[in-house]
């Protein structure tokens, strides 16, 4: 039996059309885009700018507001640490949530050790930010509000427009880690009041090792670069540009803009089919997150009476996970699941299912037929 990939939150397969767009830039079109005095460099520079335009179009930005990075982790760190290094006194408060990706939480913890005040907004049992708490926490001393667009474990989409309005009223800057949302949900940075937005190529059918940071026009000088050594990307991200990766990210964004409206409901229907089938075969199955407002391909499932690791190991033909790939192997339960109120046992019994572009109806039916019996075998042993 061929393995079935259901871990699209960890990474997505690179779309073959993206691969084809990238290939010439490994061989024939190998120029350095900073070498503008000859045709090789100029063609590479043109490809970079075309990609920048595709990325910008997908999120309602201008091409000049896009900075290419190595991925969303770098984009998050550049925003949080770069702003803190040029903080306007007396703004020494960072407001975030307890369910952010580690690439946001760890930089925030680092700043807390350096004298910043870091406030984590409470979330309700669906993982949705408490807006009343946000109105209290975001004050005139707040430098940055960092709230993810959609959670990478439970899929919950946050009320960013409301949070953006609160931040702007207090003069605070607003950042969102949108790695899981870009290419899957419609995004308009102006409508949402976003000042900084992080993108990861491999989460939207592009290559690994490439990402982008949206920086609202006029704010680049508010961010101190984390690396020095060149003038690329308006000096925010020095170093020779990864042209093949940038081209791939641009093509992935172009395809997403064309296909997202049709793809999202199809993927959501597959997810609903999976959840319906498993609910009928696994009594007591719990579905986590905001079921009315979540990523189309996300399903966070708590299985009664079995550990998630054991269940996954008994499903060798299915690629599943227990949570973020960045915390795989951690001894402690998911910080996301405990933040929404799950106890240790429930958190350790939770499986994350990620469905995406290349998932088929037959694969979903096959997954249902495998998961139910595997759960029953393990449950009878407890």
N, C-alpha and C positions, 0 to 999 in steps of 0.2 A: 504494500500500500504506500502510495506517495505521501510524504509528509505535507501537512497543511499548516500554512503560516498564519497565525492569529496573534501576532505581537507587533502590530503596526504602530503602537505608541513608542516602542523602543527604537525602531527604525523602519523605513519603508524600502521596498525594492526600488532600485533606480529604474525609472521608466525607460524602455528601450529607445524611445524617441529622444530622450535626454542624452542617453549614451551616444546616439548617432550625431547629435549636435555637438558633443564634446570632442569626438574623435579627431577632427582635423587639427585641433589646437594642441595635440600631443606631438604632431609630426609636421605636416606642411605649414601650419600657421603657428609657429613656435616663438614668434617675436615677443620681446619684452615691451609692454605697452608704454613704459617710460622712455623708450628709445624712439623719439618722435622724428628723428632726422632721416629715417628710411622707411620704406613701404612695409617691411615686416612689422616694425613697431607700430606704425599707424594703423595697420589692419587689426592688430591685437587690441589697440586702444579703442577702435571703433566697436569691436565685439564686446568689450567691457562696458562701454556706454550703452550699447543696445540692451545688454543684460540689466544694467542699472534701471533702464526705463521700464523693462518688464516687471522687475521687482516693485518699483514705485507704483506702477499702474494697479498692481494687485491689492495694494493697501490704501489707495487714494492719496498717495504722496507725490512729490516732485522728484525727478531723478537726482537733483542736487542734494536731496535730503537723505540719500542712501549711502551708507558706508559699508564696504565689504569687510568681513571679519572671517575668522576661522570657524565660527559656529555660534549658536545661541549662548553657550557658556561664556565665551569671550565677550559677546555683546552685553550680557548681563553685568559682567565684571567691569567692563569699560564704563558703562553707565554709572553704576553704583559707586565704585571706587574713584572713577575719574571726576564725578561731581563732588564727592566728599573732599578731594584734594584742593578743589577751588571753591569751597563752600563760602557763601556770603554770610558773615556773622550777622545775627546770632543763630542762624538756622543750623541746628545740630541734632535734629530729630529725623529719623527714618521710619516711615510707617509701612508695614508690610503685613503678611498673613502667615499663619503657622503651616499652611499647606503648599507653600511655594516649593519649586524645585530647589535642590541643594545649591544650584548655581546662583540662586538669589539669596538663600538663607545664609550660606557660608560667608559671602562678602559682607552681609549685614552683621553677622556675628563678629567678623573681623573689625568692623567699624565700632561695634559696641565695646570691644576691648581697647579701642583707641580713644574712647571718651564720648562717642556719639550715643544718643539715646535711641534705642530701637524698640518700637512698639509693634506688637503683633495683634492685628485685629481679630476678634473672635469670628468664627464661622458657625453656621447652624448645622444640623445633622446632614443636610444635603451638600455641605461644603460651600454654601453661599455666604459671602461677606456680610456682616451685620452693618448696615448703613448708618444706623444711629450711633454705633460705636465709632464709625469712621468720622462722623461729624464732630465728635468729641476729641478724637485723637489727632486729627489733622488740624493743626493750629498755626499761628503766625511764626512759630519756631521750626516748622517742618521744612526740611530741604527737599525731600523726595518721598513720593508715595509709589511703592512697587507692588503691584497686584497682577497676578497672572491673568491671561485672557481665558484660558480653559485648563483645568487640572489634568495632569498627565496620568493620574491613576483612576480617578472617579469620573472624569470628563466634564465636571460642572463648569458652566460658563458664568463668569462673574459679571455683575452689573457695572461695567466699566464707564458707561456714559454718566451715571450718577456719581461714581467715585471721581471721575475727571472733573465734574462741575464743582465738587467739594474742594478738590485740590486747587483748582484755579482760583476759587474765591478766597483761598488763604494764601495765594502766591506761591504755592508749592509746585514742584515739577512732578510729572506723572509718567512712570515707566511701566510697561507691561511685557512680560515674557510671553510671546505669542507663538512659541515654537510648535505647539500642538494645534494651534488654530489656523495659522496661515495656510491658505490653499484648501481649507475645509469649511471655513465660515466666511461670510462677507465681512470685510473690514474697511472702515473709512476712518483714518486717524483724526481728521478734522472733526467729524461728527462726534467722536468719542473723547475728544479733548486730550489725546495722547501726545506726549512730548518725545518719548523714546520707546521704540518697539524692537524686540529681538526676534530674529528669524534663524531657523536652522534648515539647511538644504536637505539633509537626509530624512527629515520628517515629512517632506512633501514631494517625495519621489525624485529628488535630486541626489547628488553625490554627497558623501561624507566629507568632512573637513572644510566646509564652506558655509558661511552664513552672512547675515547682514544686520546692521543696526540702523533703524530709522532715527534720525535726529532732526527735530523740528527746526525749520529755518530760523537762524539767529541764535541758536543755542550751542553751536559747535565750540565756541570759545569758553563756554561754561564747563566743558569737560577737559580734564587734563589727560593726555594720552598715557597709557600704561607702558608703552614701549617707545624708544627713541631711535633715530637712525635713518630717517628718510622722510620725504615729503608726501608720500603716497596717501591717498584718501584724506586729503586736506590736513595731513599731518596727524590725524587721529589714529591711523593704523598703518605705521610705516612697514616697508618691506615689499619685495617684488610681488606683484599680484598673481594669484592663482588663476590664471586665465581659463584653463579648462574647467575648473570648478565653478568659476563665476559664470561662464557660458552655460554650464549645466543648471545652476541655480536659476538663471534667467529663463531658460527654456522650461524648467519645471513651473515657474511662476506664470509664464505665458500659457502653458497648457491648463493650469489650474483656473486661470481667469476664463478660459473658454469652456471648461467642462464641469466646474464646481457645482453649478446650479442643477445639473442632471445627476452628477455623481453623489452628492450628499444625501438626497432622499433614497437613492438605491442602496447606499451603504447602511443608512438608518433602518431600512426595511429588513436587510439581512440581520442586523443586530436584534431587531424586534422578534424576528423568526427564531433566532437562537435563544433569546430569553424566554419566549413562550414555550418552546420545546423543552427547555431545561426545567422550567417551573412545573411542567406537567410530570416530569420524571424524577425530580429531586424535591421531595416534600421539605418545606422549611427553608428553601433557598431564598436568600436575601439579595436584593439588588441595591447597590449603594449609589450615592450621587443624586443630583437633581434630575429626575426622570423626564421633566418637562423642558429642561434647558441644559443640554449636555452635548458633547461632541457626537456626531452621527455614528461613528464607528466604535464608540466606547461602551464597555460593559464591565462593571466591577461586581463580582459575584462572591458572596460568602456562603460556603457550603457547610451545612451542619455536620458536626461529629467527625470531621476529617481535617487533617492539616493540608494546606494548599501544596506544599512541597511534595508530599506523598502522592497527592492526586495527580500532579503534573508528571511525576516520575512514572506513574502508571498509565500515562497517555503518551507513549513514545512517538506516535504519529502526529501529535499536535504540538505546535510551537506556541506555548502559553507562558505567562510570567506571573509573579506574585506582586509586581509593582514596578517602580522605576528601575531601569537598567543600571542607573548610576549608583543604586544602593543594593544591587544584587549581592547576596551572600551576607548581608548585615544580620547581626544577631538580634537586634532590637526590632520590634514590629514597625510597620510603616508609620511615619510621623503624620502622614495624611489621614490614614484610617483612625488613628488614635485621636487626632484633632476633631474628627466628626463624631466621636463618641464610642467607637468600637473598643471593646476591651481586648486584652492581649490575645486571648484565645480566638475571638472572632477575626481579629486582624490577621492572625496566622492561618486562618482558614479561608482567606480571600484570594481569589484568582482574578487577574486582569486579562480581559480579552480585547484585542485590538483588531478591528475589521477594516479593510481598505479597498483600494481601487481594483485589485486583482483577485479579491475573494469572490467565490462563486456560490450560488445557491446549493449546488451539490456538496461543496465543502462544508457549508453550514449544517446540512442534514447529516453528513458523515460525522461532524463534530458532536452533534447531539446524540447520535447513536453510540458514540464511544464514551462520552463523559458520564452519561447516566449509569451504565453498567459499572464503570470504574469506581464511581462514587459508592454504589451499593456494595461492591466487594469490600471496600475499605471501611464503610460504615458498620458492616457486620462484625468487624474485628475489634471495634471499640466497646 
